[in-house]
Amino acid sequence: MRIVALESSGDACSLALWQDGTLVASWLEIAPRQHTQLLLPQLERLLTAAEWSLNQCDMIAFGAGPGGFTGIRIATAVAQGLAFSCNLPLLPVSTLQALGLQGYRLSGEANQLTAFDARMGELYWGGYCYSPTTVETIIEAAVTPAAVAELPVSGEWFGVGSGWQRDGVLLQQRLAARLRGVNASLHPEAAAVAALAAMRYQQQGDAVLQTPFTALPLYLRNKVVSVA
């Protein structure tokens, strides 16, 4: 299966080509407010270098959010346009979940807490438990740092994302001794979006696929905080 993935929820803009469990090619650039200028030319470059055509791909995966309002709308719109032009299905992926997968792969810690700035004094906050073939969502919401609660899953946790730089002291106080470490420098990447899309498709098949008319951004605003 060939997957084209794109992600532009924050300052980073990235693309990935994925085939049968292998990352074929990727690109990432920290380029605030330049996503619209970069995505399509860089995608053409990647496809040419890999000797792929978009028509030969099986799906387009994209970071659907949460994240910057403009960034996730750009990712959604570009993915919708590409899918419509080539009659390809879409698979939206949580950017928080993709960020957690990157943390899991780098740290080896199964329990990941993802956080990045949601503005208005809030964080986009996610808690996930990973294995090589599965991911379990514990919490995914927009919260104030002071509202972050003790997680119901036992064990230690690893924090990733820029929210740990802005509110790390308060978050560490809230989570006390259960926090094993933090990497505040990670950005959500298209390679992780592609890996999660492949994982979900392998587990659920066509049921997870959407059309350009049904695939929408994930904002998380006004979502009631709950735990599974």
VEXDREN-2710 file (C-alpha; in Angstrom, 1 decimal):
% VEXDREN-2710
k/r/px/py/pz
1/MET/0.0/0.0/0.0
2/ARG/1.2/3.4/-1.0
3/ILE/0.3/6.4/1.3
4/VAL/1.0/10.1/0.8
5/ALA/0.9/11.9/4.1
6/LEU/1.0/15.6/4.9
7/GLU/1.1/17.6/8.2
8/SER/1.0/21.4/8.8
9/SER/-0.7/21.9/12.2
10/GLY/2.1/24.0/13.6
11/ASP/5.2/25.8/12.6
12/ALA/6.6/22.7/11.0
13/CYS/5.4/21.6/7.5
14/SER/6.1/18.1/6.4
15/LEU/5.4/15.4/3.8
16/ALA/6.0/11.6/3.7
17/LEU/5.7/8.8/1.2
18/TRP/5.0/5.4/2.8
19/GLN/4.8/2.0/1.3
20/ASP/4.1/-1.4/3.0
21/GLY/5.6/-0.4/6.3
22/THR/8.5/1.5/5.0
23/LEU/9.1/5.3/4.9
24/VAL/10.2/5.8/1.3
25/ALA/10.8/9.6/1.5
26/SER/10.1/12.5/3.8
27/TRP/10.5/16.3/4.0
28/LEU/10.2/18.7/6.9
29/GLU/10.7/22.4/7.2
30/ILE/10.1/24.9/10.1
31/ALA/8.3/27.5/8.0
32/PRO/5.5/29.5/9.8
33/ARG/3.0/31.0/7.4
34/GLN/4.6/29.4/4.4
35/HIS/2.7/26.1/4.3
36/THR/0.6/27.0/1.2
37/GLN/3.7/27.9/-0.8
38/LEU/5.6/24.8/0.2
39/LEU/3.4/21.8/0.3
40/LEU/2.5/21.2/-3.3
41/PRO/6.0/22.0/-4.8
42/GLN/7.7/19.8/-2.2
43/LEU/5.2/17.0/-2.8
44/GLU/5.9/17.1/-6.5
45/ARG/9.7/16.9/-5.7
46/LEU/9.2/13.9/-3.4
47/LEU/7.0/12.0/-5.9
48/THR/9.5/12.6/-8.7
49/ALA/12.4/11.5/-6.7
50/ALA/10.6/8.3/-5.6
51/GLU/9.4/7.7/-9.2
52/TRP/5.8/7.7/-8.0
53/SER/2.7/9.3/-9.5
54/LEU/-0.2/10.4/-7.3
55/ASN/-2.5/8.2/-9.3
56/GLN/-0.5/5.1/-8.3
57/CYS/-1.1/5.8/-4.5
58/ASP/-3.8/4.1/-2.4
59/MET/-4.7/6.9/0.0
60/ILE/-3.8/10.3/1.3
61/ALA/-3.4/10.7/5.1
62/PHE/-3.2/14.1/6.7
63/GLY/-2.8/15.6/10.2
64/ALA/-6.3/16.8/10.8
65/GLY/-5.6/18.6/14.1
66/PRO/-5.8/19.8/16.7
67/GLY/-3.4/22.6/16.0
68/GLY/-3.2/26.1/14.5
69/PHE/-6.5/27.0/12.9
70/THR/-4.9/28.0/9.6
71/GLY/-2.4/25.2/9.5
72/ILE/-4.9/22.3/9.9
73/ARG/-7.3/23.9/7.4
74/ILE/-4.4/24.1/4.9
75/ALA/-3.6/20.4/5.4
76/THR/-7.2/19.5/5.1
77/ALA/-7.8/21.6/2.0
78/VAL/-4.7/20.3/0.2
79/ALA/-5.5/16.7/1.1
80/GLN/-9.1/17.1/-0.1
81/GLY/-7.9/18.7/-3.4
82/LEU/-5.4/16.0/-4.1
83/ALA/-7.9/13.2/-3.2
84/PHE/-10.6/14.7/-5.4
85/SER/-8.3/15.2/-8.4
86/CYS/-7.1/11.5/-8.3
87/ASN/-10.2/9.8/-6.8
88/LEU/-8.3/8.7/-3.7
89/PRO/-9.6/8.0/-0.2
90/LEU/-8.6/10.1/2.7
91/LEU/-7.6/9.1/6.3
92/PRO/-7.5/12.0/8.8
93/VAL/-5.1/11.4/11.7
94/SER/-4.9/13.2/15.1
95/THR/-1.8/15.4/15.3
96/LEU/-1.6/14.8/19.0
97/GLN/-1.5/11.0/18.4
98/ALA/1.1/11.4/15.7
99/LEU/3.3/13.5/18.1
100/GLY/2.9/10.8/20.7
101/LEU/4.0/8.1/18.3
102/GLN/7.2/10.1/17.6
103/GLY/7.8/10.3/21.3
104/TYR/7.2/6.6/21.7
105/ARG/9.7/5.7/19.0
106/LEU/12.4/8.0/20.3
107/SER/12.1/7.3/24.0
108/GLY/10.8/3.7/24.0
109/GLU/8.2/4.8/26.7
110/ALA/4.8/3.3/25.9
111/ASN/2.8/6.0/27.8
112/GLN/3.0/9.4/26.1
113/LEU/1.6/12.8/27.1
114/THR/1.4/15.2/24.2
115/ALA/0.9/19.0/24.7
116/PHE/1.1/22.0/22.5
117/ASP/-0.2/25.6/22.7
118/ALA/-3.9/26.0/22.0
119/ARG/-3.9/29.7/22.7
120/MET/-6.3/31.4/25.1
121/GLY/-4.5/30.0/28.0
122/GLU/-5.1/26.4/27.0
123/LEU/-3.2/23.3/25.8
124/TYR/-4.1/20.7/23.3
125/TRP/-3.6/17.7/25.6
126/GLY/-3.4/14.0/24.7
127/GLY/-2.5/10.8/26.6
128/TYR/-1.8/7.6/24.7
129/CYS/-0.5/4.1/25.3
130/TYR/1.5/2.7/22.4
131/SER/2.8/-0.7/21.3
132/PRO/4.5/-1.5/18.0
133/THR/1.0/-2.3/16.4
134/THR/-1.6/-0.4/18.5
135/VAL/-2.4/2.9/20.1
136/GLU/-4.9/3.5/22.9
137/THR/-6.3/6.9/23.5
138/ILE/-6.6/7.8/27.2
139/ILE/-7.5/11.5/26.8
140/GLU/-7.6/14.0/24.0
141/ALA/-9.0/17.5/24.7
142/ALA/-8.3/21.2/25.0
143/VAL/-7.6/22.1/28.7
144/THR/-6.0/24.7/30.8
145/PRO/-2.7/23.6/32.4
146/ALA/-4.2/23.9/35.8
147/ALA/-7.0/21.5/34.8
148/VAL/-4.6/18.6/33.9
149/ALA/-5.6/15.7/36.1
150/GLU/-3.9/12.6/37.3
151/LEU/-4.2/9.9/34.6
152/PRO/-6.1/6.7/35.4
153/VAL/-3.5/4.4/33.7
154/SER/-0.8/3.2/36.0
155/GLY/2.9/3.6/35.3
156/GLU/5.2/6.4/34.2
157/TRP/4.7/8.8/31.4
158/PHE/6.9/10.7/28.9
159/GLY/6.0/14.2/27.8
160/VAL/6.4/15.5/24.2
161/GLY/5.5/18.7/22.4
162/SER/6.0/22.5/22.6
163/GLY/3.4/22.8/25.4
164/TRP/5.9/21.3/27.8
165/GLN/8.2/24.2/27.1
166/ARG/5.5/26.8/27.8
167/ASP/3.8/25.1/30.8
168/GLY/6.3/22.4/31.7
169/VAL/6.8/23.5/35.4
170/LEU/3.1/23.5/36.1
171/LEU/2.5/20.2/34.3
172/GLN/5.3/18.5/36.1
173/GLN/3.9/19.7/39.4
174/ARG/0.5/18.3/38.5
175/LEU/1.9/14.9/37.5
176/ALA/4.5/14.7/40.2
177/ALA/6.7/11.6/40.2
178/ARG/4.9/9.9/37.3
179/LEU/6.7/11.9/34.7
180/ARG/9.7/10.0/33.4
181/GLY/11.0/12.7/31.0
182/VAL/10.2/15.4/28.5
183/ASN/11.1/16.3/24.9
184/ALA/9.6/19.7/24.2
185/SER/11.3/20.1/20.8
186/LEU/9.3/17.6/18.8
187/HIS/6.8/18.8/16.1
188/PRO/4.1/16.6/14.6
189/GLU/5.5/15.0/11.4
190/ALA/3.9/13.5/8.3
191/ALA/6.0/10.3/8.7
192/ALA/4.1/9.5/12.0
193/VAL/0.8/10.5/10.3
194/ALA/1.5/7.9/7.6
195/ALA/2.5/5.2/10.1
196/LEU/-0.7/5.7/12.1
197/ALA/-2.8/5.7/8.9
198/ALA/-1.3/2.4/7.9
199/MET/-1.9/1.0/11.4
200/ARG/-5.5/2.0/11.4
201/TYR/-6.2/0.7/7.9
202/GLN/-4.6/-2.6/8.7
203/GLN/-6.8/-3.0/11.8
204/GLN/-10.1/-1.6/10.4
205/GLY/-9.9/-1.6/6.7
206/ASP/-12.0/0.6/4.4
207/ALA/-14.2/1.6/7.4
208/VAL/-11.6/4.3/8.4
209/LEU/-11.4/5.8/4.9
210/GLN/-13.2/9.1/4.1
211/THR/-14.0/11.1/1.0
212/PRO/-13.0/14.7/0.3
213/PHE/-16.5/15.7/1.3
214/THR/-16.5/14.0/4.7
215/ALA/-12.9/14.5/5.9
216/LEU/-12.8/17.4/8.3
217/PRO/-10.4/19.2/10.6
218/LEU/-10.3/18.2/14.3
219/TYR/-10.4/21.3/16.5
220/LEU/-11.1/19.9/20.0
221/ARG/-12.4/23.3/21.2
222/ASN/-15.3/23.1/23.7
223/LYS/-14.8/19.4/24.0
224/VAL/-15.6/18.1/27.5
225/VAL/-12.6/16.7/29.2
226/SER/-13.1/13.0/29.8
227/VAL/-11.0/9.9/30.4
228/ALA/-11.5/6.4/29.0
END
